[in-house]
Structures are given as structure tokens and as C-alpha cells.
Amino acid sequence: MLTIQKALSLAAAEFTSISDTERLDAEILLAHVLQVDRSYLLAFPERILTSAENIFFEKLVAERKSKMPVAYIVGYREFWSLNLKVTPDTLIPRPETELLVEHALKEARGEKNNIADLGTGSGAIALAIAHERPDFKVYATDKSLAALNIAKENAMRLNIQNVVFYEGDWCFALPKIKFDGIISNPPYIAQGDPHFQQNDVHCEPASALMAGENGLSDLCRIIREAKSYLKTEGFIMLEHGFLQAEAVRMLLAHHGYVDIHSYRDLAGHERVTRGRIAADVWYRI
């Protein structure tokens, strides 16, 4: 007979070669099997698994050993305290992307802002901002209809009603209005980066992760396009790789943005950069 404690120990041991969070992975999978919170596992370590529960757990452990991301196995990922459905059609929201949400919320001034989230995927960024600021209207875009449908489903399930969704590519999917802020976590991994195949990200949609020009092509395009969609003194805020901050700052300056600043994550890496439209901006092509 297998107890919760023993099942977790065995599973964690199976994951040591594929994960840096082997115990957490095991706990999330077993909590999913039992349909309980992880705190239950700690409170009742001697609880014995039924035969059906054990078989289901072994199935999920095998999927994780094949390097399938935990979020895809259980079908959800928590982001900004919101429980979001994710599938292989969507990027899995990362904790570091909460830095983008945090500073976008600080940057958005006043009430009833119009905010755009480009490449919304599961809707993580758009829904987090809309949930925090129900007075805002958030416009979420994605060129993937499958991803957009997941984002819409998340909005409906969470009863977040101040987000509208548009299918299309970056700014060109947006309605012809002026925005107080445009934010995005676009693809920024360089094509051919060997790290892409070395962890769970190889299971995620490459189009949501990889970009040309050393990972800068989509960042450059968004920076260029956003100028004509932003209000005077409106802001653009972008997540990027931790070695790309200087390049992003240079791109923003080249295209006439001002008040450019990069924000560091908890590891001290520059992960998010902001720029602003000046009152007397000169648009550069």
C-alpha cells in the first residue's frame, strides 16, 4: 500500500534528472490526482492511495519523465493568483512575467486606461491587469486563434469582463484608437539557441518563444509599430531576455521614445524595459 508521503518521495526521485523542482512537480501532480490543495498532502502524509489513484498518478509521473511540462499535464498554471488554463497551444506563464504586470500597473496613471497586451497567449498578462483594474479596458491580441480561444475561456471562467480579444499580428490587430499603454512578452529566444532543447520549453509553441535577428525581430517590430497607437506620454513596456536590455533600450531610443528604464527581476537581471512617447515626439521610421 502506498501512502501520500511515499508516493511523493518515489516520484520526486524519478524527476531529479529532468527537473530542478522535483518535489514541487510531484506535489502538483498528486494534488491534481486527488483533487486537493497541496496543503492536504502535508496534512495527511499517511493517507493511503486507492488503486485507481495510484494508477492515475503513475501515468502522470510517466508523462513528466518524458519532459512534458507539469502545467500541460494538469492543464493549468497559477499566475498573479489567477488559475489559468494552458494547453500546448499557449506559452506557460512564468513567474518572472509578473514583473511586467507589476510595473505596468504602477505605470498606468489615472482611471479608465486603455491598455493593449500583444501576443496574449493564455491571457495571463491581460487578465492579471484587468482583474486588478476593473476600470481599465484591456485589448488582448494574438495571431494564434487556438491560443486566443484559451484566453477567452480563461476570461469567461474567471468572470473578467473588461478584456476584449482581437486575432492578428501585434499592433495591426488593434482597433484604430490611442492607448495609454502597450505591453508585451513577445518571442525573444534567438533561433537556433541550443538551450531551447535542453528543458521543458521545447514542448511549448516555438512561435511564442523564438524570433529572428538574435531574438530581437519581434521586439523591434512592436517598438516600431506601437508609436502610432500610443497617446502622448503613453508607455510601452516589454519583457525580454536578461542579456537584451541594452539592445532594447537602444531600439527604443532610436525610435524616439523617452524616459527609458529597465527593471530587474529578483535575480538582479534586467528583464523588463519601459519607454514613453514624448509630448513633442519626432517619429522615426
C-alpha positions as CSV (number, residue, x, y, z in Angstrom):
1,M,0.0,0.0,0.0
2,L,1.3,3.4,-1.0
3,T,0.9,6.5,1.2
4,I,1.0,10.1,0.1
5,Q,4.4,10.6,1.6
6,K,5.9,7.5,-0.1
7,A,4.3,8.3,-3.4
8,L,5.8,11.8,-3.3
9,S,9.2,10.6,-2.4
10,L,9.3,8.0,-5.2
11,A,8.0,10.5,-7.8
12,A,10.5,13.2,-6.8
13,A,13.3,10.7,-7.1
14,E,12.2,9.9,-10.7
15,F,12.3,13.6,-11.6
16,T,15.8,14.5,-10.3
17,S,17.4,14.2,-13.7
18,I,14.8,16.3,-15.6
19,S,13.7,19.0,-13.1
20,D,15.1,21.4,-10.6
21,T,11.8,21.4,-8.7
22,E,11.3,17.7,-8.4
23,R,9.4,17.7,-5.1
24,L,7.1,20.5,-6.2
25,D,6.4,18.7,-9.5
26,A,5.4,15.6,-7.6
27,E,3.2,17.5,-5.2
28,I,1.3,19.3,-8.0
29,L,0.7,16.1,-9.9
30,L,-0.5,14.2,-6.8
31,A,-2.7,17.1,-5.7
32,H,-4.3,17.0,-9.2
33,V,-4.9,13.3,-8.9
34,L,-6.6,13.6,-5.5
35,Q,-8.3,16.9,-6.4
36,V,-7.0,18.6,-3.3
37,D,-4.7,21.5,-2.4
38,R,-1.0,20.8,-1.8
39,S,-1.5,21.6,1.8
40,Y,-3.6,18.5,2.1
41,L,-0.6,16.4,1.2
42,L,1.3,17.8,4.1
43,A,-1.5,17.5,6.5
44,F,-2.3,13.8,5.7
45,P,1.1,12.2,4.6
46,E,-0.1,8.7,5.8
47,R,-3.2,8.7,3.7
48,I,-3.2,5.6,1.5
49,L,-3.8,5.9,-2.2
50,T,-6.5,3.8,-3.8
51,S,-5.6,1.6,-6.7
52,A,-7.2,3.9,-9.2
53,E,-5.4,6.9,-7.7
54,N,-2.1,5.1,-7.8
55,I,-2.6,4.1,-11.5
56,F,-3.5,7.7,-12.5
57,F,-0.5,9.1,-10.6
58,E,1.9,6.7,-12.2
59,K,0.5,7.8,-15.6
60,L,1.2,11.5,-14.8
61,V,4.7,10.6,-13.5
62,A,5.5,8.9,-16.7
63,E,4.3,11.9,-18.7
64,R,6.5,14.2,-16.6
65,K,9.5,11.8,-17.1
66,S,9.1,12.3,-20.8
67,K,9.8,16.1,-20.1
68,M,6.2,17.1,-20.6
69,P,5.7,20.4,-18.6
70,V,3.7,20.0,-15.4
71,A,1.3,22.8,-16.5
72,Y,0.4,20.9,-19.6
73,I,-0.1,17.7,-17.8
74,V,-2.5,19.1,-15.2
75,G,-3.9,21.7,-17.7
76,Y,-3.4,24.9,-15.6
77,R,-0.9,27.3,-14.2
78,E,-1.3,29.9,-11.5
79,F,-0.3,33.4,-12.5
80,W,-0.9,36.6,-10.4
81,S,-3.1,34.4,-8.1
82,L,-5.3,33.5,-11.1
83,N,-5.7,29.9,-12.1
84,L,-5.3,29.8,-15.9
85,K,-6.0,27.0,-18.3
86,V,-3.0,26.3,-20.5
87,T,-2.5,23.9,-23.4
88,P,0.3,23.2,-25.9
89,D,-1.2,26.0,-28.0
90,T,-0.2,28.5,-25.3
91,L,3.0,29.6,-23.7
92,I,3.2,28.6,-20.0
93,P,3.1,31.8,-17.9
94,R,6.4,32.4,-16.0
95,P,6.8,33.9,-12.5
96,E,9.2,36.5,-14.0
97,T,6.4,37.8,-16.2
98,E,4.7,39.0,-13.0
99,L,7.4,41.7,-13.0
100,L,5.9,43.1,-16.2
101,V,2.4,43.1,-14.7
102,E,3.6,44.8,-11.5
103,H,5.3,47.7,-13.3
104,A,2.6,48.1,-15.9
105,L,0.1,48.6,-13.1
106,K,2.4,51.2,-11.5
107,E,2.9,52.9,-14.8
108,A,-0.8,53.1,-15.8
109,R,-1.9,56.5,-14.4
110,G,-5.4,57.7,-13.7
111,E,-8.6,55.8,-14.4
112,K,-10.3,54.2,-17.4
113,N,-7.0,53.5,-19.2
114,N,-6.9,51.7,-22.5
115,I,-4.2,49.0,-22.3
116,A,-3.1,46.6,-25.0
117,D,-1.4,43.3,-24.4
118,L,0.2,42.0,-27.6
119,G,0.6,38.2,-28.0
120,T,-1.6,37.4,-25.1
121,G,-1.4,33.6,-25.3
122,S,-3.3,32.2,-22.3
123,G,-4.4,35.8,-21.5
124,A,-2.1,35.8,-18.4
125,I,-0.9,39.5,-18.6
126,A,-4.2,40.9,-19.9
127,L,-6.3,39.1,-17.3
128,A,-4.0,40.0,-14.4
129,I,-4.2,43.7,-15.3
130,A,-7.9,43.6,-16.0
131,H,-8.5,41.8,-12.7
132,E,-6.5,44.4,-10.7
133,R,-8.1,47.3,-12.5
134,P,-11.7,46.7,-13.4
135,D,-11.9,50.3,-14.5
136,F,-9.4,49.7,-17.3
137,K,-10.3,48.3,-20.7
138,V,-7.7,45.8,-21.9
139,Y,-7.3,44.8,-25.5
140,A,-5.6,41.4,-26.0
141,T,-4.2,40.3,-29.3
142,D,-2.8,37.0,-30.6
143,K,-2.2,35.7,-34.1
144,S,-3.0,32.2,-32.9
145,L,-6.7,31.6,-32.9
146,A,-6.2,28.5,-30.7
147,A,-4.4,30.5,-28.1
148,L,-6.9,33.3,-28.3
149,N,-9.8,30.8,-27.6
150,I,-8.0,29.6,-24.5
151,A,-7.6,33.3,-23.3
152,K,-11.3,33.9,-23.9
153,E,-12.2,30.7,-22.0
154,N,-10.0,31.9,-19.1
155,A,-11.7,35.3,-19.1
156,M,-15.1,33.8,-19.0
157,R,-14.3,31.3,-16.3
158,L,-12.7,33.9,-14.1
159,N,-15.6,36.4,-14.9
160,I,-13.2,39.1,-16.0
161,Q,-15.4,41.2,-18.3
162,N,-13.2,44.2,-19.1
163,V,-11.0,42.4,-21.7
164,V,-11.7,42.3,-25.4
165,F,-9.8,40.0,-27.8
166,Y,-8.5,40.5,-31.3
167,E,-7.0,38.0,-33.7
168,G,-4.0,39.3,-35.6
169,D,-0.3,40.2,-35.6
170,W,1.0,42.6,-33.0
171,C,-0.3,46.2,-33.2
172,F,-2.0,45.7,-36.5
173,A,-4.7,43.6,-34.8
174,L,-5.7,46.6,-32.6
175,P,-8.6,48.9,-33.3
176,K,-7.6,52.4,-34.5
177,I,-7.6,54.1,-31.2
178,K,-4.9,55.6,-28.9
179,F,-3.7,53.6,-26.0
180,D,-2.4,54.7,-22.6
181,G,0.0,51.7,-22.6
182,I,1.1,48.8,-24.8
183,I,2.7,45.8,-23.1
184,S,4.0,42.5,-24.4
185,N,6.0,39.5,-23.6
186,P,7.0,38.6,-27.2
187,P,9.3,35.8,-28.5
188,Y,12.9,36.7,-27.7
189,I,14.9,33.5,-27.8
190,A,17.3,33.5,-30.7
191,Q,16.5,31.0,-33.4
192,G,18.9,28.0,-33.1
193,D,19.6,28.7,-29.4
194,P,20.8,25.3,-28.1
195,H,19.1,25.9,-24.7
196,F,15.7,25.6,-26.4
197,Q,16.0,21.8,-26.5
198,Q,17.5,21.4,-23.0
199,N,14.5,21.9,-20.8
200,D,10.7,21.9,-20.9
201,V,10.4,24.9,-23.3
202,H,10.8,22.5,-26.3
203,C,7.2,21.4,-25.7
204,E,5.9,24.9,-26.0
205,P,4.9,26.6,-29.2
206,A,8.2,27.8,-30.9
207,S,6.4,30.7,-32.5
208,A,5.7,32.1,-29.0
209,L,9.3,31.8,-27.9
210,M,11.7,32.2,-30.8
211,A,12.5,35.2,-33.0
212,G,15.0,36.2,-35.7
213,E,17.7,38.8,-35.5
214,N,19.2,37.3,-32.4
215,G,15.8,37.2,-30.8
216,L,15.1,40.9,-31.4
217,S,12.9,40.9,-34.5
218,D,9.5,40.9,-32.8
219,L,10.7,43.3,-30.1
220,C,11.9,45.7,-32.9
221,R,8.6,45.4,-34.8
222,I,6.5,46.1,-31.7
223,I,8.6,49.1,-30.8
224,R,8.3,50.5,-34.3
225,E,4.5,49.9,-34.7
226,A,3.5,51.0,-31.2
227,K,4.4,54.6,-31.7
228,S,1.3,55.3,-33.8
229,Y,-1.0,53.6,-31.4
230,L,0.1,55.3,-28.2
231,K,-1.2,58.5,-26.7
232,T,1.1,61.4,-26.0
233,E,3.1,60.3,-22.9
234,G,1.7,56.8,-23.3
235,F,4.1,54.0,-22.4
236,I,5.4,50.8,-23.9
237,M,6.6,48.0,-21.6
238,L,8.3,44.9,-22.9
239,E,9.7,41.7,-21.4
240,H,12.9,40.5,-22.9
241,G,15.9,38.2,-22.3
242,F,18.2,39.2,-19.4
243,L,21.0,39.9,-21.9
244,Q,18.9,42.0,-24.2
245,A,18.1,45.0,-22.1
246,E,20.8,47.3,-23.6
247,A,19.7,46.4,-27.1
248,V,16.0,47.1,-26.3
249,R,16.9,50.4,-24.7
250,M,18.8,51.3,-27.9
251,L,15.9,50.4,-30.1
252,L,13.5,52.5,-28.0
253,A,15.8,55.5,-28.2
254,H,16.4,55.0,-31.9
255,H,12.6,55.2,-32.5
256,G,12.1,58.3,-30.5
257,Y,10.9,57.0,-27.1
258,V,12.0,58.9,-24.0
259,D,12.0,58.1,-20.2
260,I,13.6,54.7,-21.0
261,H,14.2,52.5,-18.0
262,S,14.9,48.7,-17.4
263,Y,13.6,46.9,-14.3
264,R,15.4,44.0,-12.6
265,D,13.9,40.7,-11.5
266,L,14.6,39.0,-8.2
267,A,17.8,37.5,-9.5
268,G,19.1,41.0,-10.4
269,H,18.6,40.6,-14.2
270,E,17.2,43.3,-16.4
271,R,14.0,41.7,-17.6
272,V,11.5,44.4,-18.5
273,T,12.1,47.8,-20.2
274,R,9.8,50.8,-20.5
275,G,9.7,53.7,-22.9
276,R,7.4,56.6,-23.3
277,I,6.0,58.8,-26.1
278,A,7.3,62.4,-25.6
279,A,4.9,65.3,-25.9
280,D,6.9,66.6,-28.9
281,V,7.9,63.2,-30.2
282,W,9.5,63.0,-33.7
283,Y,8.6,59.8,-35.3
284,R,11.4,57.9,-36.9
285,I,10.9,55.2,-39.4
